[in-house]
């Protein structure tokens, strides 16, 4: 496979998008192995734009590793700064025919699932106050008598 080529404007836009990213693949002491290439391929498929940290002090060796990665995965080298390589490969189009969409769970508006055995609950708590309010009846609590007594008093001082 060959390395993907980008225009100047595409490269500048991708550099801006990659600015806040952290490296997702770190090459180890073993260098560029098949397992590392598979991980980079998986990351490119999932994210399109990734950063890779390449260890080593030899700049020519890091450039050669970056070129091998880009060529073997048909990706574009967006930027190489120091030991960090930015790669881009557009996501492959998802197949539309014959593909089964992911099954979505049935959720209520509150985000809780309802089972077929238990219909929607009218009241979560079994307090007489909630049921009485639902029927439209007046409900009094121990503090409500005091609150209503204080509310009926007129202020002692007038302005």
Number of C-alpha atoms within 10 A of each C-alpha: 9 13 17 16 13 15 7 10 9 12 17 14 11 18 17 11 12 19 10 7 12 12 14 13 17 15 15 13 9 7 13 15 11 9 9 17 17 12 14 21 19 12 16 21 16 12 13 16 22 23 24 19 20 24 17 14 10 9 12 10 13 20 16 11 16 23 16 16 22 22 16 13 19 18 24 23 21 25 18 17 8 13 16 18 22 23 25 25 21 15 12 8 6 7 8 8 6 6 8 8 7 6 6 6 7 11 10 10 7 6 8 9 12 13 9 7 6 7 8 11 8 8 10 7 10 8 9 10 15 15 15 12 11 12 9 9 11 9 12 9 8 7 8 11 11 10 10 10 9 11 10 8 8 8 9 5 5 5 3
